[in-house]
Amino acid sequence: MADLSTLFRATFDPQTRKQAEAALEQYSLQPGFALHLLTITLDGGQDRAVRLAAGIYLKNIARKRWIQDPEDDTAPIAEEDKVRLRQHLIPAMISLSQPTDKALRAQIAESVSLVAAVDFPSEWPNLFDELVSSLSPTALHQTLAVLETAHSICGPWRSAIRSDTLYSMINIVLERFATPFLEVFRVFSTEILDGKVESDLDIRGQISLRLLQLYYDLVAQDLPPQFEDSLASFFTPTTGWFPKYLQWDRKELYGEPDDTTPSLLSSVKTTVLEIVEFFTLRYGELFTDSSVISNFIQTVWVIVSGGAYSSVGDDGLVAQSMRLLSTTIKSGQYKSIYDDNNALEELVRGIVVPNVQLRDHEVEQFEDDPLEFIRLDLALPSSAVASSGGGDATTRRQAAAEVIRSLVSNGYEVQATEIVSKWVNLGLQEYAKDPGDNWKSKSSAIYLISAVAARSVTTQKGVTSVNPLVNIVQFFSEHIAQDLQSVGTAAHAILEVDAIRFLYTFRNQLTKEQLLSVLPVLVQHLTSSSYVVYTYSAIAIERILFMKHLHTVRPLMEPIDVASIAQPAIEMLLTKMEAGKTPEKIAEN
């Protein structure tokens, strides 16, 4: 197999790729192939691209052939090779612990995770013993590599279905890993939060992030005794690790103002708030002292309303902060905070209203990256977002709307409706003064009224329960219908999208006759030159056509009802799909 490196290099050339891939496929059936891949990945004398390709190939073999695939006749990896790989994977991962090795280390760590999912603990009982023995307070990159690997193994526990097998595995891990993990958490957190170290802040920050993620992993299924006994050291206001991390501020770890990815500091704080929200939901009864969670509420209030986290890269932190507020509202345990009408006024004024306003970034995205705008606006999953166990794709607008819905659905319906209605009217008044310049004010007003009017919303059915204090039909007639009918002539195309979104969100609150009257208008929107407008129109038409009569499976719309719009709608949809100039674009359309 001496020519494996040559074959990987050949896969980079389109002219030789297929032949090289076929040869690699044949070699992969030979004993020792996986070990050769590991050797190439670790060989510093090889081109980095070749090393990375070998690491990826190893990861894919671990995924596809560690056990026999019932749908594939290809033989799994030989047992002898499995034994040798288990012996060498952790040392290999540790050896790739320099900053420049990050991409290579990620492939090996993923291979460890894939193998561990099958072989731990039965065939690989010493896995966590190896990881623990490699933890070091001084070998920072090595410790980071260990924590990344442990997170790749334990992260899936967050969403795993409870079973005896899962709990046996978790208990084995906790028996070996819990005590050293908590000690490592204490050592590194003390150093970085108390300002005892000034060097290597970036790598220490990455270690802190992995420690926090692992904390979440290890408590996700149940609260281990070691963690329950140490709750005070993590949660106590001011002195606990989590409050300290939320107050931690190092300019060296700030991201660039125009960076769209979260900074390390932002990621650390976001993960802390994810943990606090999880404990509020799952283990809330343990916090007999309400000041513990109240302290976090006050902290996130400052984070969101203070204006310090205004960049796109901080969207995840701000959205998670508002999710925590929504969770505490729903829990009903912190009424002393929200029962104050002045507090509700400030909540809406300082937190909700600023975060439903469209920012320049989102307007630019509407024009330049419409598919991503749609994905975020509809909260659709992205293939580019890996499930690493943290957060979701919720935007600031969606998180702010959820705060309002939480108030409406948990005893603050009258107060929330009254306060939000003032801001809605203010936005509409601003728009009326100068529609051309103030169209964002109307967009915010529509988003606010949609939030306060909807008690509960689902993607498939739209609003399933409404706030009786809001007249949806009246608002639609007075403020939505005009933008819906302004095909290509609204103050901004986003207002057309807002109108269409409002329509399909509250479609269950409109009569069949009202829906039939707007279907031809939606078909007209299919002719729009705006990708987002015609896509939303297609979505709205599809969801209206799938509506059922109440408590039945009988379609609301009969064929005769839509006969007049069917042909033009189909023709326009086909025109849009065929307008793509590449196969990929046609498939996307």
DRENMISE-448265 format. One line per 8 residues: their letters; for each residue z, y, x negated of C-alpha. Coordinates in steps of 0.5 Angstrom, whole numbers, plus 500, padded with zeros to 3 digits. Layout:
N
A	Z Y X; ...
This chain:
589
MADLSTLF	500 500 500; 499 505 494; 494 509 498; 498 511 504; 499 518 501; 491 518 500; 490 516 507; 495 521 510
RATFDPQT	491 526 506; 485 524 509; 488 525 516; 488 532 515; 480 532 515; 477 532 521; 471 528 518; 475 522 515
RKQAEAAL	481 522 520; 479 517 525; 478 512 519; 484 514 516; 488 513 522; 485 506 524; 487 504 516; 494 506 517
EQYSLQPG	495 502 524; 493 496 520; 498 497 515; 503 499 520; 503 491 522; 505 489 515; 512 488 513; 515 494 509
FALHLLTI	511 499 512; 516 503 515; 520 503 508; 514 505 504; 514 511 509; 521 513 508; 519 513 500; 513 518 501
TLDGGQDR	518 522 506; 523 523 500; 518 523 494; 518 530 492; 512 529 488; 508 529 494; 505 534 498; 509 537 503
AVRLAAGI	504 536 508; 503 528 506; 511 528 506; 512 531 513; 506 526 516; 509 520 513; 516 522 516; 513 523 523
YLKNIARK	509 517 523; 516 513 521; 519 517 527; 513 515 532; 514 507 529; 522 508 531; 520 510 538; 515 505 539
RWIQDPED	516 499 535; 523 498 534; 524 493 540; 518 490 543; 514 494 548; 513 490 554; 506 494 556; 504 493 548
DTAPIAEE	502 487 545; 503 490 538; 509 486 534; 515 490 533; 518 492 526; 521 486 523; 528 484 523; 529 485 515
DKVRLRQH	525 492 515; 530 494 521; 536 492 516; 534 495 510; 532 502 514; 539 502 517; 541 502 510; 537 507 508
LIPAMISL	536 512 513; 543 516 513; 542 517 505; 535 519 506; 537 524 511; 543 526 506; 538 527 501; 534 532 505
SQPTDKAL	539 537 506; 536 543 502; 534 549 507; 526 547 505; 527 540 507; 529 542 514; 522 540 517; 523 533 514
RAQIAESV	530 532 515; 529 533 523; 524 527 523; 529 523 519; 535 525 524; 530 524 530; 529 517 527; 536 516 526
SLVAAVDF	537 518 533; 532 513 536; 535 507 532; 542 509 534; 540 509 541; 538 501 541; 542 499 535; 549 502 535
PSEWPNLF	554 500 535; 552 492 536; 547 492 530; 549 499 526; 557 499 527; 558 503 521; 553 509 523; 559 514 524
DELVSSLS	563 511 518; 557 513 514; 556 520 517; 564 522 517; 564 520 509; 558 525 508; 562 531 511; 564 536 506
PTALHQTL	567 543 506; 563 545 500; 557 541 501; 554 546 506; 547 543 507; 549 536 507; 555 537 512; 549 541 517
AVLETAHS	545 535 516; 550 530 518; 552 535 524; 545 535 526; 544 528 526; 550 527 530; 548 532 535; 541 528 536
ICGPWRSA	545 522 537; 551 524 542; 546 530 545; 543 525 550; 550 523 553; 550 530 557; 545 527 562; 546 520 561
IRSDTLYS	548 516 567; 555 513 567; 556 506 565; 561 501 561; 556 501 556; 555 508 555; 563 509 555; 564 503 550
MINIVLER	559 507 545; 563 514 546; 570 510 545; 567 507 539; 564 514 536; 571 518 538; 575 513 535; 571 514 528
FATPFLEV	569 521 529; 574 525 534; 579 527 529; 575 528 523; 570 533 527; 576 537 530; 578 538 523; 572 540 520
FRVFSTEI	571 545 526; 578 548 524; 576 549 517; 569 552 518; 571 556 524; 577 559 520; 573 561 514; 568 564 518
LDGKVESD	572 567 524; 577 570 519; 573 573 514; 575 568 509; 568 567 506; 562 572 505; 557 568 502; 552 563 505
LDIRGQIS	553 566 512; 547 563 515; 548 556 513; 555 557 516; 553 560 522; 548 554 523; 554 549 522; 558 553 527
LRLLQLYY	552 552 532; 552 545 531; 560 544 531; 560 547 538; 554 543 541; 557 537 538; 564 539 542; 560 540 548
DLVAQDLP	556 533 547; 563 529 546; 566 532 552; 560 531 557; 562 525 560; 570 525 560; 575 529 556; 578 525 550
PQFEDSLA	585 525 549; 584 529 542; 580 534 546; 585 535 552; 591 536 547; 587 541 543; 585 545 549; 590 551 547
SFFTPTTG	587 552 540; 580 553 543; 581 556 550; 587 561 549; 585 568 550; 584 572 544; 587 567 539; 582 561 541
WFPKYLQW	576 559 537; 572 560 543; 574 567 545; 574 568 537; 566 566 537; 565 571 543; 568 576 539; 564 574 532
DRKELYGE	560 580 530; 556 579 523; 550 584 523; 547 579 517; 546 574 523; 542 579 528; 535 577 530; 530 583 529
PDDTTPSL	529 587 535; 522 585 537; 524 577 536; 523 573 542; 527 567 539; 535 567 540; 538 570 534; 543 565 531
LSSVKTTV	549 569 533; 546 569 540; 545 562 540; 553 561 538; 555 565 544; 551 562 549; 553 555 547; 560 557 548
LEIVEFFT	559 560 555; 555 553 556; 562 550 554; 566 555 558; 562 554 564; 562 546 564; 569 546 563; 570 551 569
LRYGELFT	566 546 573; 568 539 571; 576 541 568; 578 547 572; 584 544 574; 587 544 567; 587 551 567; 593 552 571
DSSVISNF	594 559 567; 588 563 571; 588 568 565; 584 563 561; 578 563 565; 579 570 567; 579 573 560; 572 569 559
IQTVWVIV	570 573 565; 572 580 562; 568 578 556; 561 576 559; 562 582 563; 562 587 557; 556 582 554; 552 584 560
SGGAYSSV	554 591 562; 555 593 555; 547 594 553; 548 591 546; 544 585 548; 537 588 551; 532 584 546; 528 578 549
GDDGLVAQ	531 574 544; 538 575 548; 535 573 554; 539 566 554; 545 569 552; 545 574 558; 543 569 563; 548 564 561
SMRLLSTT	553 570 562; 551 571 569; 551 563 570; 558 563 568; 560 569 573; 556 565 579; 560 559 577; 567 562 577
IKSGQYKS	565 566 584; 563 559 587; 569 556 584; 574 560 589; 579 560 584; 578 567 581; 578 571 588; 583 576 585
IYDDNNAL	578 579 581; 572 579 586; 576 581 592; 576 588 589; 571 592 593; 570 596 587; 569 590 582; 564 588 587
EELVRGIV	560 595 586; 561 595 579; 558 588 578; 552 590 582; 551 596 579; 553 594 572; 550 587 571; 545 585 577
VPNVQLRD	541 591 578; 539 592 571; 537 585 570; 533 585 576; 529 591 573; 522 589 570; 522 590 563; 516 592 558
HEVEQFED	516 585 555; 515 582 562; 509 587 564; 506 585 558; 507 578 559; 504 578 566; 497 581 563; 497 577 556
DPLEFIRL	500 570 557; 500 569 565; 501 562 565; 508 563 561; 510 569 566; 509 564 572; 513 558 568; 519 563 568
DLALPSSA	518 566 574; 518 560 578; 523 556 573; 518 551 571; 520 546 565; 516 548 559; 513 542 554; 514 547 549
VASSGGGD	522 547 550; 525 541 547; 531 538 551; 537 540 545; 542 540 550; 543 547 551; 541 552 557; 535 552 561
ATTRRQAA	529 557 562; 533 561 567; 531 569 566; 535 575 567; 532 576 574; 534 569 576; 541 569 574; 542 576 577
AEVIRSLV	539 573 583; 544 567 583; 550 572 582; 548 575 589; 547 569 592; 554 566 590; 557 572 593; 553 571 599
SNGYEVQA	555 564 600; 562 564 598; 566 569 602; 563 576 600; 557 576 605; 559 583 608; 561 586 602; 555 584 598
TEIVSKWV	550 585 603; 552 593 604; 552 594 596; 546 591 595; 542 594 601; 544 601 598; 540 599 592; 534 596 595
NLGLQEYA	534 603 599; 534 607 593; 529 603 590; 524 604 596; 526 611 596; 524 612 589; 517 608 590; 516 613 596
KDPGDNWK	516 619 591; 511 616 586; 508 609 588; 504 610 581; 509 611 577; 515 608 580; 512 601 583; 517 597 578
SKSSAIYL	523 600 583; 520 597 589; 519 590 585; 526 591 584; 528 592 591; 524 586 593; 527 582 588; 534 584 590
ISAVAARS	533 583 598; 530 576 597; 537 575 593; 542 577 598; 538 575 604; 537 567 601; 544 563 602; 540 557 599
VTTQKGVT	533 556 596; 529 550 594; 523 550 590; 520 545 595; 522 548 602; 523 555 600; 529 559 603; 533 554 607
SVNPLVNI	539 558 609; 539 566 610; 544 571 611; 544 573 618; 546 581 616; 539 581 613; 533 582 618; 527 578 614
VQFFSEHI	522 579 619; 523 587 619; 523 588 612; 516 584 611; 513 588 616; 515 595 613; 515 593 606; 511 587 604
AQDLQSVG	505 586 609; 502 593 606; 502 590 599; 500 583 601; 494 586 605; 492 591 599; 488 586 595; 486 589 589
TAAHAILE	489 596 591; 496 596 590; 500 600 585; 500 594 581; 498 587 581; 505 585 580; 507 588 587; 502 583 590
VDAIRFLY	505 578 587; 512 580 589; 509 580 596; 506 573 596; 512 570 593; 516 574 598; 512 570 603; 512 563 601
TFRNQLTK	520 564 599; 521 566 606; 516 562 610; 521 558 614; 523 564 617; 516 566 619; 513 563 626; 507 559 626
EQLLSVLP	503 565 629; 505 570 623; 503 565 618; 497 564 621; 495 571 621; 497 572 613; 493 565 611; 486 569 611
VLVQHLTS	489 575 607; 492 569 602; 485 567 601; 482 574 599; 487 574 594; 484 568 591; 478 573 589; 483 577 585
SSYVVYTY	481 578 577; 489 577 576; 491 570 574; 498 571 576; 495 573 583; 490 568 585; 495 563 582; 501 565 586
SAIAIERI	496 565 592; 494 558 591; 501 556 591; 503 560 597; 497 557 601; 499 550 599; 506 550 601; 505 553 607
LFMKHLHT	500 548 609; 505 542 607; 510 545 612; 513 541 617; 515 542 624; 523 542 624; 526 535 624; 520 531 624
VRPLMEPI	514 529 619; 509 532 623; 505 538 619; 506 545 622; 498 546 621; 493 542 625; 486 542 622; 484 546 627
DVASIAQP	489 552 625; 486 552 618; 478 551 620; 476 558 619; 479 559 612; 478 552 609; 471 552 607; 472 559 603
AIEMLLTK	479 557 600; 476 551 597; 470 554 595; 474 560 591; 479 555 588; 473 551 585; 470 557 583; 476 559 579
MEAGKTPE	477 552 576; 470 552 574; 470 559 571; 474 556 565; 469 556 559; 473 550 555; 475 543 558; 482 545 557
KIAEN	482 551 561; 478 548 566; 484 543 566; 489 548 566; 486 552 572
